[in-house]
Amino acid sequence: MRIERADPTIDKAWYVGPWNSDLTISVGCANKGMDDPHVHLRTTEVYLVARGTSEIRVEQESVCLQAGDMIVIEPGEAQTFTPSSPENLHFVIHVPRLSSEEARADRCSVRRSRLGL
């Protein structure tokens, strides 16, 4: 058994991944949605909202998320978070699990214009 707890004093953290476990996924959390337009070439991202609200932009579509919601972002879909409530907490799962080096190569910044922003 392993227990990890979200730290409310930091914006984003990773719990488990290839750096500290044999799991086939990477799991992290964030206390706010990060406005950082990007796309993953190989990684599917699964976001699970635990509390609060946030808005995510996926390609040209904005989606409002609230506690209990889940959204799956497929490889190749550009995305960024826009506003989120102060009490927002969400979890993210990356599949497949990639090494740190592979994960850096997999994530590419995109222009805001691709998202219609």
Backbone torsions as a table, in degrees:
resi	resn	phi	psi	omega
1	MET	NA	147.4	179.0
2	ARG	-142.9	132.9	177.7
3	ILE	-120.2	131.5	174.6
4	GLU	-125.7	144.0	-179.8
5	ARG	-123.4	140.2	177.2
6	ALA	-67.0	138.6	177.0
7	ASP	-99.9	111.4	-176.6
8	PRO	-67.3	-8.6	-178.6
9	THR	-89.4	-6.8	178.6
10	ILE	-120.7	150.1	-175.8
11	ASP	-75.1	-34.1	-171.7
12	LYS	-152.7	142.3	178.4
13	ALA	-154.0	155.5	174.5
14	TRP	-110.5	132.5	178.9
15	TYR	-84.9	-59.7	-175.5
16	VAL	-137.7	151.9	178.2
17	GLY	-178.7	-164.8	-175.7
18	PRO	-64.1	-18.2	-179.4
19	TRP	-76.2	-18.7	-176.5
20	ASN	-145.7	12.0	-179.7
21	SER	-158.3	171.8	175.9
22	ASP	-102.9	10.1	178.8
23	LEU	-60.9	153.7	179.7
24	THR	-91.2	8.9	177.0
25	ILE	-133.3	166.4	170.2
26	SER	-115.9	140.0	-176.9
27	VAL	-129.7	132.0	178.1
28	GLY	-140.9	-177.4	178.2
29	CYS	-145.4	164.1	175.9
30	ALA	-147.2	142.1	178.0
31	ASN	-91.6	1.7	172.9
32	LYS	-161.6	157.0	175.7
33	GLY	-76.7	131.2	-178.6
34	MET	-89.1	124.2	176.3
35	ASP	-85.2	89.9	-174.4
36	ASP	-149.0	83.9	-175.6
37	PRO	-56.6	126.7	-178.9
38	HIS	-159.1	171.1	177.0
39	VAL	-139.8	147.6	173.5
40	HIS	-107.6	136.2	-177.7
41	LEU	-82.0	-33.9	-176.4
42	ARG	-121.7	-20.8	-170.5
43	THR	-90.6	133.8	166.8
44	THR	-92.9	132.7	177.5
45	GLU	-109.4	131.5	175.9
46	VAL	-115.6	119.2	178.2
47	TYR	-105.0	133.4	177.2
48	LEU	-123.4	119.1	-177.5
49	VAL	-89.3	120.1	-178.7
50	ALA	-90.7	-38.6	178.3
51	ARG	-155.0	158.5	178.5
52	GLY	77.3	-165.8	-179.1
53	THR	-134.6	158.9	173.7
54	SER	-157.7	164.3	175.9
55	GLU	-121.2	133.6	177.4
56	ILE	-120.3	141.4	176.8
57	ARG	-107.8	122.3	177.2
58	VAL	-119.1	114.0	-171.6
59	GLU	51.5	-119.6	-175.3
60	GLN	-99.7	12.9	-175.6
61	GLU	-119.4	132.1	174.6
62	SER	-96.3	136.0	179.9
63	VAL	-127.6	126.6	175.8
64	CYS	-88.2	127.7	-179.1
65	LEU	-113.6	146.9	176.7
66	GLN	-138.8	171.3	-178.3
67	ALA	-49.9	132.1	-179.7
68	GLY	95.9	-11.9	-179.6
69	ASP	-82.5	155.0	173.8
70	MET	-134.2	142.0	173.9
71	ILE	-135.4	139.9	178.6
72	VAL	-111.1	124.6	177.1
73	ILE	-107.1	116.9	-176.9
74	GLU	-80.2	156.8	174.7
75	PRO	-54.5	138.2	179.2
76	GLY	91.2	-12.1	178.1
77	GLU	-88.9	117.0	178.0
78	ALA	-71.3	145.3	-177.4
79	GLN	-157.4	157.9	170.3
80	THR	-158.8	153.0	171.1
81	PHE	-86.8	145.6	172.5
82	THR	-112.8	-134.8	-174.1
83	PRO	-60.5	147.9	171.6
84	SER	-139.8	152.5	179.7
85	SER	-73.2	156.0	-177.8
86	PRO	-59.3	-28.9	-177.9
87	GLU	-92.2	10.3	-177.6
88	ASN	-60.3	135.0	170.9
89	LEU	-143.3	123.7	175.7
90	HIS	-135.6	157.8	178.5
91	PHE	-112.3	149.1	178.6
92	VAL	-129.4	137.4	177.0
93	ILE	-118.6	128.8	175.8
94	HIS	-105.3	127.9	177.7
95	VAL	-131.0	129.1	-3.1
96	PRO	-78.7	165.3	175.8
97	ARG	-69.4	132.4	178.7
98	LEU	-122.3	151.9	173.8
99	SER	-65.0	164.9	179.8
100	SER	-56.7	-43.5	179.7
101	GLU	-64.6	-44.6	178.7
102	GLU	-64.5	-39.8	-179.2
103	ALA	-64.1	-40.5	177.5
104	ARG	-62.9	-40.5	179.7
105	ALA	-71.5	-27.7	-176.7
106	ASP	-75.8	-27.1	-174.8
107	ARG	-96.7	122.1	-178.4
108	CYS	-123.6	131.6	174.7
109	SER	-68.1	147.8	176.0
110	VAL	-128.3	157.4	176.7
111	ARG	-70.8	145.7	178.2
112	ARG	-59.8	-29.1	-178.9
113	SER	-62.7	-30.4	177.8
114	ARG	-60.6	-31.6	-179.0
115	LEU	-92.2	2.5	-178.9
116	GLY	74.3	25.5	-179.2
117	LEU	-106.4	NA	NA
